Amino acid sequence: MTTPKETTGEEAVSRFVERFAAEMTAAGMQRMASRVFAALLASETASMTSAELAEQLRISPAAVSGAIRYLSQVSMISRERDPGTRRERYVLHNELWYETFTRRDQTLTRWEKVLDEGAATLGTDTVAGRRIAETAEFFAFLQREMLGIMDRWAAYKGSGTES
């Protein structure tokens, strides 16, 4: 039987999961993927089975499957076998945010290259060409700054001063 304290704790976790998932959805992530990701993030082990996710989120196995597929494709989670069983366990990557922003950096590099080509094609003597060149310059700036931020994060994590 569940005690009132356990229920309150589970309800608080559920409220957090739904609130964070809503924020991620508002930022453009798929709704179910946001909920599954938030549930994994809030779990003690950063991993759950499909059945555990379906039960906690009160969603169908098909909804879990679709969310897992999306989160796997964008490299936010990985699949592992539950030891001694045939079940799969879905796990958050250890350095999830670091990896996510590193991949974002690669995206910015590709965008910058295409924008540079576009500016050259249109010519920087045109309004559109200047606008595209400025956009490429902005992405180059973001990339340089992101590299510095990632280096500072690694130093911060290595110093043991994080909370």
C-alpha positions in Angstrom: 0.0 0.0 0.0 1.3 3.5 -0.8 1.7 5.9 2.1 0.6 9.5 1.8 4.3 10.7 1.7 5.0 8.3 -1.2 2.0 9.6 -3.1 2.9 13.2 -2.5 6.5 12.5 -3.7 5.2 10.7 -6.8 2.7 13.5 -7.5 5.5 16.1 -7.2 7.7 14.1 -9.6 4.7 13.8 -12.0 4.1 17.6 -11.8 7.8 18.3 -12.5 7.8 15.8 -15.5 4.7 17.4 -17.0 5.9 21.0 -16.4 9.3 20.3 -17.9 7.8 18.4 -20.8 5.5 21.3 -21.5 8.5 23.6 -21.7 10.3 21.3 -24.1 7.1 21.0 -26.2 6.8 24.8 -26.3 10.4 24.9 -27.6 9.5 22.6 -30.5 10.0 19.0 -29.3 7.3 16.4 -29.9 4.9 16.2 -26.9 5.3 12.5 -26.1 9.0 12.6 -26.6 9.2 15.5 -24.2 7.2 13.6 -21.6 9.3 10.4 -22.0 12.5 12.4 -21.8 11.4 14.3 -18.7 10.4 11.1 -17.0 13.8 9.6 -17.7 15.5 12.7 -16.5 13.6 12.6 -13.3 14.2 8.9 -12.6 16.8 7.9 -10.1 18.7 5.6 -12.6 18.1 7.8 -15.7 16.7 4.6 -17.3 13.3 2.9 -17.5 11.6 0.2 -19.5 8.8 0.8 -21.9 6.3 -0.7 -19.4 7.6 1.6 -16.6 7.3 4.7 -18.9 3.8 3.7 -20.0 2.7 3.2 -16.4 4.3 6.4 -15.0 3.0 8.6 -17.8 -0.3 6.8 -18.3 0.3 6.4 -22.0 0.0 3.5 -24.5 3.0 1.3 -25.4 2.6 2.7 -29.0 3.1 6.2 -27.7 6.2 5.2 -25.7 7.5 3.4 -28.8 7.1 6.5 -31.0 8.7 8.8 -28.4 11.6 6.3 -28.0 12.1 6.2 -31.7 12.4 10.0 -31.9 14.6 10.3 -28.9 16.9 7.6 -30.2 17.1 9.3 -33.7 18.2 12.6 -32.1 20.7 10.7 -29.9 19.1 11.8 -26.6 18.8 8.3 -25.3 20.1 4.8 -26.0 18.7 1.3 -25.7 20.2 -1.3 -23.4 19.1 -4.9 -22.6 17.8 -5.3 -19.1 20.3 -7.9 -17.6 18.9 -11.4 -17.6 15.7 -10.4 -19.5 14.6 -9.8 -23.0 13.3 -6.3 -22.1 15.0 -3.1 -23.3 15.8 -0.3 -21.0 16.0 3.2 -22.3 18.8 5.3 -20.9 19.8 8.9 -20.9 23.4 9.6 -22.1 25.8 10.5 -19.4 26.9 13.7 -21.0 23.5 14.4 -22.6 23.7 18.2 -22.7 27.3 18.3 -23.7 26.7 15.9 -26.5 23.5 17.8 -27.6 25.3 21.1 -27.8 28.3 19.5 -29.5 25.9 18.2 -32.2 24.3 21.6 -32.4 27.8 23.0 -33.1 28.1 20.6 -36.0 24.8 21.8 -37.3 25.9 25.4 -37.1 29.1 24.6 -39.1 27.0 23.1 -41.9 24.6 26.1 -41.9 27.5 28.5 -41.9 29.0 26.8 -44.9 25.8 26.9 -46.9 25.2 30.5 -45.9 28.7 31.5 -47.0 28.0 29.8 -50.4 24.7 31.7 -50.6 26.3 35.0 -49.8 28.9 34.4 -52.5 26.2 33.4 -54.9 24.0 36.4 -54.3 26.9 38.8 -53.8 27.6 40.9 -50.7 26.8 43.9 -52.8 23.1 43.0 -52.6 20.8 43.4 -49.6 20.0 39.7 -49.6 23.7 38.7 -49.9 24.7 41.0 -47.0 21.8 39.6 -44.9 22.9 36.0 -45.6 26.6 36.9 -45.0 25.6 38.4 -41.6 23.7 35.3 -40.7 26.8 33.2 -41.6 28.9 35.5 -39.4 26.4 35.1 -36.6 26.6 31.3 -36.7 30.4 31.5 -36.9 30.3 33.7 -33.7 28.0 31.3 -32.0 30.3 28.4 -32.8 33.4 30.1 -31.4 31.5 31.1 -28.3 30.0 27.6 -27.8 33.5 26.0 -28.0 34.6 28.4 -25.2 31.6 27.6 -23.2 32.1 23.8 -23.6 35.7 24.1 -22.5 34.7 26.1 -19.4 32.0 23.6 -18.6 34.5 20.7 -18.8 36.9 22.6 -16.5 34.0 23.4 -14.1 33.0 19.7 -14.0 36.6 18.7 -13.5 37.1 21.1 -10.6 34.5 19.4 -8.5 32.8 22.7 -7.7 29.5 21.9 -9.3 26.5 21.5 -6.9 
